[in-house]
Amino acid sequence: MNNITRPERHPAAQRHPAARRPAAALAGLLALAALAALALAGCGGGPSGSKGPNGLASQRPATVATTVTDALRRAPSVRVVAAVTSAKGDSTTSYDLLVTGQASQGTVTTDGRTAHIVKINDDTYLKASREYYVQNGQPAVAALLADRWVRVAAQQAAPYRYFSLNGLATTLGDYLGTLAAGPSATTYAGAPSVLVTGADGTKLWAASTGAPYPLRLDLAGGETGHLEFTAYGAAVTIRPPAGALEASRLG
């Protein structure tokens, strides 16, 4: 029962050489388990701190990429809602994750199948329905693991090591490698922002006042879709699910 997970794709996967590192690590979230929908505390909100101009408007595109990536890495917490379609167009994965420090929780749905995750440092917990396991070719474990939290072994948890603020920032930075035009002043969700575009059509909106947080990323030039970043600084506590099975002891 060592193969209870089959990793898939992360929202910030590969589109140019620098992006292959996180993509390989997070490639394949779908085949995990159907993430129990833990409450995503503080789902609203936006950038916090000083509301004065933050200097993004006068930076070069490559510098904007570095600035927003560093800001995301230092954020107290963030909610990431995304939908990403593979470059071949044959698979779409949606994410709704709350991330703080080295912890995260939320849902991942690939082609209609939902996975649920709680990650705290090096511990990763998954939960799935019986139908989920059956549809993923694992009927032997479906009855045992259905609707139960499982603490997966280190090797199986490897695809989720980027589900942290540092991991998200690394992945975002890889996506922003093509930025070439801008920034231009605009608004996003009513907030002052800048828009920077990539040679492949990628678009980044980032806050131009207060902390220079990324607000939205539209993907192009391979994978397509979007990532939205909200609820910066929301108070959240992520705890291990009670009664989780140990995958390493299941045989």
C-alpha positions in Angstrom: 0.0 0.0 0.0 2.9 2.2 -0.7 1.4 4.0 -3.6 -1.6 5.7 -2.1 -0.7 8.9 -3.9 0.2 9.7 -7.5 1.4 13.3 -7.7 0.3 15.7 -10.4 0.7 19.4 -11.2 1.1 22.5 -9.1 -0.4 25.8 -10.1 3.1 27.2 -10.6 4.5 24.5 -12.7 7.0 24.5 -15.6 6.9 26.8 -18.6 10.6 27.5 -19.0 13.8 25.8 -17.7 13.9 27.5 -14.4 10.3 26.3 -13.6 11.0 22.6 -13.9 12.2 22.3 -10.4 8.9 23.1 -8.6 6.9 21.5 -11.4 8.7 18.2 -10.9 8.2 18.4 -7.2 4.5 19.2 -7.4 3.6 17.5 -10.6 0.5 15.5 -10.0 -1.5 16.6 -7.1 -4.6 14.9 -8.5 -3.8 11.4 -7.5 -3.6 12.2 -3.9 -6.6 12.1 -1.7 -9.7 14.3 -1.6 -8.7 17.0 0.8 -11.2 17.4 3.6 -12.5 20.9 3.2 -11.0 22.6 6.3 -12.2 26.1 6.8 -10.1 28.7 5.0 -10.0 31.3 7.7 -10.0 34.9 6.6 -10.8 34.4 2.9 -11.3 38.0 2.1 -9.0 41.0 2.2 -5.9 42.1 0.4 -2.5 43.7 0.9 -1.9 45.2 4.3 0.6 47.6 5.8 1.4 51.1 4.6 -0.9 52.3 1.8 1.6 54.7 0.2 3.3 54.0 -3.2 5.7 51.1 -2.9 7.9 51.8 -5.9 6.7 49.0 -8.3 5.5 51.5 -10.8 9.1 52.7 -11.5 10.7 49.2 -11.6 11.8 47.2 -14.6 9.7 44.1 -15.3 12.4 41.7 -14.0 12.8 43.8 -10.9 9.0 43.7 -10.4 9.2 39.9 -10.6 11.8 39.8 -7.8 10.1 42.3 -5.7 6.7 40.6 -5.6 8.2 37.2 -5.2 10.1 38.4 -2.1 7.0 40.1 -0.8 5.0 36.9 -1.1 7.7 34.9 0.7 7.6 37.3 3.6 3.8 37.5 3.8 2.2 36.3 7.1 -0.4 34.3 5.2 -2.2 34.2 1.9 -5.1 32.5 0.2 -4.4 31.1 -3.3 -7.3 30.3 -5.6 -6.3 29.0 -9.0 -7.3 27.0 -12.1 -4.6 25.7 -14.4 -5.0 23.7 -17.6 -2.1 21.6 -18.9 -0.2 22.7 -22.0 -1.9 19.8 -23.9 -5.3 21.0 -22.8 -6.2 17.5 -21.5 -6.3 18.2 -17.7 -7.5 21.1 -15.5 -6.6 21.5 -11.9 -8.2 23.9 -9.5 -6.7 25.0 -6.1 -8.1 26.7 -3.1 -5.3 26.9 -0.5 -4.6 28.9 2.6 -0.9 29.1 3.2 1.1 30.4 6.2 4.7 29.9 6.9 5.5 26.2 6.3 1.9 25.1 6.6 -1.1 24.9 4.2 -4.6 23.5 4.0 -7.2 23.5 1.3 -8.6 21.7 -1.7 -7.2 20.5 -5.0 -9.6 19.3 -7.7 -8.4 17.7 -11.0 -10.8 16.8 -13.7 -13.7 16.7 -11.2 -11.8 14.7 -8.6 -11.1 16.5 -5.3 -8.1 16.1 -3.1 -7.7 17.6 0.4 -4.5 18.4 2.1 -3.1 19.6 5.4 0.6 20.2 5.4 2.6 21.3 8.4 6.4 21.5 8.0 7.4 18.0 6.8 4.1 16.3 7.7 1.5 15.9 5.0 -2.0 14.6 5.5 -4.5 13.6 2.8 -8.1 12.6 2.7 -10.2 11.1 -0.1 -13.5 9.5 -0.8 -13.9 5.9 -1.8 -14.9 6.9 -5.3 -11.8 8.9 -5.6 -9.5 6.0 -4.9 -11.5 3.7 -7.3 -11.3 6.3 -10.1 -7.6 6.6 -9.6 -7.1 2.8 -10.0 -6.7 2.0 -6.3 -9.8 0.0 -5.4 -7.7 -2.2 -3.0 -7.3 0.7 -0.5 -10.6 2.5 -1.2 -12.5 0.8 1.6 -9.7 1.2 4.2 -8.8 4.8 3.4 -12.2 6.3 2.2 -13.0 9.5 4.0 -10.1 9.1 6.5 -7.1 11.3 7.0 -3.8 9.6 6.1 -0.3 10.9 7.1 1.7 10.0 4.0 5.3 8.8 4.0 8.1 11.3 3.2 8.6 10.0 -0.3 4.9 10.3 -1.1 4.7 13.8 0.4 7.6 15.1 -1.7 5.2 16.6 -4.4 3.7 18.9 -1.7 6.9 20.4 -0.3 6.2 23.6 -2.3 2.9 24.1 -0.4 4.4 26.7 1.8 5.0 30.5 1.4 8.6 29.8 0.4 7.5 27.2 -2.1 4.8 29.4 -3.6 7.2 32.3 -4.0 9.7 30.0 -5.7 7.0 28.7 -8.1 5.7 32.2 -8.7 9.2 33.4 -9.6 9.6 30.7 -12.1 6.3 31.7 -13.8 7.5 35.4 -13.9 10.6 34.6 -15.9 9.1 35.9 -19.2 8.0 39.4 -17.9 9.1 42.0 -20.4 6.6 44.9 -20.7 5.4 47.4 -18.2 4.6 48.1 -15.5 1.6 50.1 -16.4 -0.7 51.7 -13.8 -4.1 50.1 -13.3 -6.4 48.7 -10.7 -7.3 45.2 -9.7 -10.3 44.4 -7.6 -10.6 48.1 -6.9 -7.0 48.4 -5.5 -4.2 50.5 -7.1 -1.9 48.1 -8.9 0.5 47.7 -11.8 0.2 45.3 -14.8 3.3 43.6 -16.2 3.2 41.3 -19.2 5.4 38.6 -20.5 6.6 37.9 -24.0 4.4 34.8 -24.0 1.3 36.6 -22.9 1.6 36.0 -19.2 0.1 38.9 -17.1 0.8 39.9 -13.5 -1.2 42.3 -11.4 0.6 43.5 -8.3 -0.3 46.0 -5.6 1.3 49.4 -6.2 0.6 50.7 -2.7 1.3 49.1 0.6 3.2 45.8 0.5 4.0 44.9 -3.2 2.1 41.6 -3.1 1.1 39.7 -6.2 -2.7 39.9 -6.8 -3.4 37.9 -9.9 -1.4 35.9 -12.5 -2.8 34.9 -15.8 -0.8 32.1 -17.5 0.0 31.8 -21.2 2.6 30.2 -23.4 2.0 26.7 -22.3 -0.2 26.1 -19.3 -3.2 28.4 -19.2 -5.3 29.6 -16.4 -5.0 32.0 -13.5 -3.9 32.3 -9.9 -5.4 34.8 -7.5 -3.8 35.9 -4.2 -6.0 37.3 -1.5 -6.5 37.4 2.3 -2.9 38.5 3.0 -2.2 38.5 6.7 -5.4 36.8 7.7 -5.1 35.1 11.1 -5.1 31.3 10.7 -4.1 28.3 12.7 -3.5 25.0 10.8 -3.4 21.9 13.0 -2.9 18.2 12.2 -6.2 16.3 11.7 -7.1 14.1 14.6 -7.0 10.3 14.2 -4.9 10.2 11.0 -3.7 6.8 9.7 0.0 6.3 9.2 0.6 5.3 5.5 3.9 3.8 6.4 2.2 1.2 8.7 -0.4 0.1 6.2 1.8 -2.5 4.6 
